[in-house]
Amino acid sequence: MAKVKILIVEDEVLVAKDIQGDLENLGYKITAIVNSGEKAIREVEENRPDLIMMDIMLRGSMTGIDVAKEIKERFSIPIIFLTAYADENTLNKAKITEPYGYIIKPIKDRELQTTIEMALYKYDKDQEVKKERDLYYALIENKQSKDSIFVRADYRLNKINFDDIYYVEALKDYVVINTADNSYTTHTTMKEMVRILPVKDFVRIHRSFIVNLDKIFSIKYPDLVIEGKMKVLPIGGLYRKELYSRLNLI
């Protein structure tokens, strides 16, 4: 069985060497010891370790938390944070990166091995769940009918008929899909919504709004009103011509 490869990110040389010795005695392989966030990212790019042991309080332009955020966004590698001390604010920031464990310095051999093995086990299980979830979503999306979509919101898949959608609103990294009775907030983009929604039924009227043509009650530029909800939405200058071309005018 191949040895687990571990990257050590620690800016105190003696501490790093002690950790290396402990890990090698436990049967793990050390891919490298680096003392900065920038070096850690380069090492991950080149050698892809199985696990990273990261000091939270690194010196330099990147803290251990900064490094963990970038690694989480770009790679799929479990991280265990090392810390001698940390205030509550730092720990709360560290939690956002979803580390697979914390070890308090000075490090004990038994705690070291237990934390690593638990982290690797949890990571493997998380990957299995992710694969199953992605497969499930793919099956749902491939089988969905042409008159509806399934929206991931509130930790479940919600079926929404296109006819029931009044308008879609952009909200930072999310969009809000508004129907007569509900609003569904999901993590996607307006560009993706334009791709998904039927072109014949929907039109973008503003960088932040897409409307169902059948739900427009009245228009008085630079606004329009959505029927039922009587919601007033702005019409962007760049989208005015496209909107008017889609209306049956007399």
N, C-alpha and C positions, 0 to 999 in steps of 0.2 A: 504494500500500500504506500503510495507517494506521501512524503512528508508535507504537512501543512506549511505553506510559505507565508511568512509574516514580515511586514515592513514596520520598522520602529521609527517614529517621528518624535525626537526628543533633543532639546538643545543643551542639555547638561550631559557632558561627555561621560562622566563617571556613572551617572544613573543609567544612561543608555547601554554602557558596557555591562553593567550588572544585570540589566534586563535581558540582554543578549545571552549572557552566560546561563541565566536561569531557564530561558526558553530552549536553548540548545540542549541543556541537561534533561529537559522534559521531552525531547525528541522532535522539536519543531525546527524548521529551516528559516534562517534570517536572510531575506533577499537584500536588505540594505539597512543602514542606519543613516538618517538624514536629520539635519538640524533646522530646517526651515520649511515653510509651507510650499514655496515655489519648487524646492527640490523634491518634496513629497509628491507633488502632482506630476513632475517629470518622471519620477521613479514608477509611479502607478501607470503612466502612459506606456513606459517601456517594458515593464516586467509583470504587471498585473498580479500582485500578491493575493493570497486567499483571505487575508485579514490584515488590518492596520491597527497598530497600537499608537495612539496619538496623545501627546501632551496638550492639554487644553490651553495652557498659558505659554505658548511659543513666543519667543522674541522675534521682532521683525515686523514687516508690513502685514503679514497674515497670521491671525491666531489659529489655534487648532480648530476652533469653531468655523472660521472662514474656510479652511481647507476642507473640513468635513462637508460643508454645504456644496462646494464645487464638486467634490468626489461623488456626492449623492446625486447631483444633477447629471454628471457625465458618465459615471461608472456604477457598477453594482457590486460594491465590496463592503463587507461589514467592518465597522469601526468600534474599537474600545477606547474610551477616553482614560488618560492617566492624569491624576491631579494630586497635588500636595494640599491645596486649599482652593476654595472657590466661593465667592459670595453668591447669594441667592439669585441675583440678576444674571450672573454668568452661567449658572446651572440651568436657569430657565431658557437662556439662549441656546445652550448645548442640547437641551431636550428637543428643540425644533428639528435638529439634524437627525433625530431618531437613532442614536448610537445603540450598539448591541451590548453595552455594558460600561461600567465605571470601575476603576481600580484606584484606591487611595494609596498614595505613597506614605511610608516605605512599603514596598510590595512583598507579599508573602508567597512562597512557591505554591502552596496549596490553593490559595485564592486565585493565583494567576492561571493555573491549569483549569480550575473549575469554571472561571469566567470565560476563558477562551472556548472550552468545549461547549458550554451553554450557548455562547454567541454563534458558533458554527452550526449547532443544531437548530437554533431558532432561525438563522439565515436560510438554511436548507428548506425548512418548513415554509418560510415566507415565499421562497421562490416557487415551491410546489403550488401554493395557494394562488400566486400571481399567474402561473401558467394555466391553471384551471379556470380562473376568472377571465383571463384574456380569451380562452377558447370559448367559454360560455357567451361572452359578449359578441365574439365573431359569429357564433351560430345564430344568436338573436338578430344581429344586424343583417345577416345574409337571408334570414327567413322573413324579415319584416315585410309587410305588405306595402304597396305603392301609395297608400292613402294615410299612412301613419309613420311615426318614428317612436323609438324607445329612448327615453332620456334618463341618464344616470343622475339621480338627485335624491337627497335624503337617504342615502345608503341603500337604494333600491332602483329597479328599472321601472319607469312609468311609461305606459303606452299613451301617446297623444295623437289624436286624429288631426290631420292638417286643417280640416274644416273648423276645428275647435280653437285654433290659434288665432288670436286677435292681433297681437304684435310681439315683436322680439326686441329686447333692449340690451345694449352692451353695458357691462358693469365691471370695469377693470379687466381681470383675467377670466371673467365669467360672463354668461349671458342669462337673461331672465326671459323665459317663455311664458307669455301671459295668455290664459284662456278665460272663458267667462267666469269660472268659479275658482281657478287656482293660478298660482305662479310657481314655475319650476326653475330653480337656479342650478345651472350646471357648468362645469369647467370646460369651455370650448371657446371658439372665436366667431366673430360675425362672418368672416370669410367662409368658415366651415358651414355656418347656417345658410348662407347664400347658396352654397353647393348642394345642401341637402333639401331645402325647401323647393317645392315645384315652381318653376319660373313663371308659369301661366297664372299662378294664384298670388304670388308674393312679389313685392318690390321694395327695394331699399330706398328710403326717403331722407336718410341722414346717416352720418357715420356711426351713429349710435342706435338707429332704429330701422327695423324691417316691419312692414305691415302687410296684413292680408287685404288684398284689394276689395274683397267682398265685405269687409268690416268697416270700410271708410264711410262715415256719416256725412261729413261736409268738409270742404276745403276753402280756406281763405288765406292765401299765401301771406306770411310764411308759416302758417300752421295748418294742421288738419285735425279733425275730430274723429275718434273711433266710436262707432255706434255701440249701444249697450252700456259700455263703461263711460262713455262721453269723455274719454281721455284726450287731452290736447297734446299733440306731438309736433315738434318743429320739422320743417322741411328745409333741408340743406340746399344751398344754391347749386351745388354740383349735381344734385339728384333731381332737381325740379323738372327738367326736360324729360327724363326717363319716366318719372311719375305721370306727367301729363300725357305722354305718348301711350300709356297703358290704360287710360280711362276711355270710356265710351262717351264722348262729348257730343252735345247737340247745340 
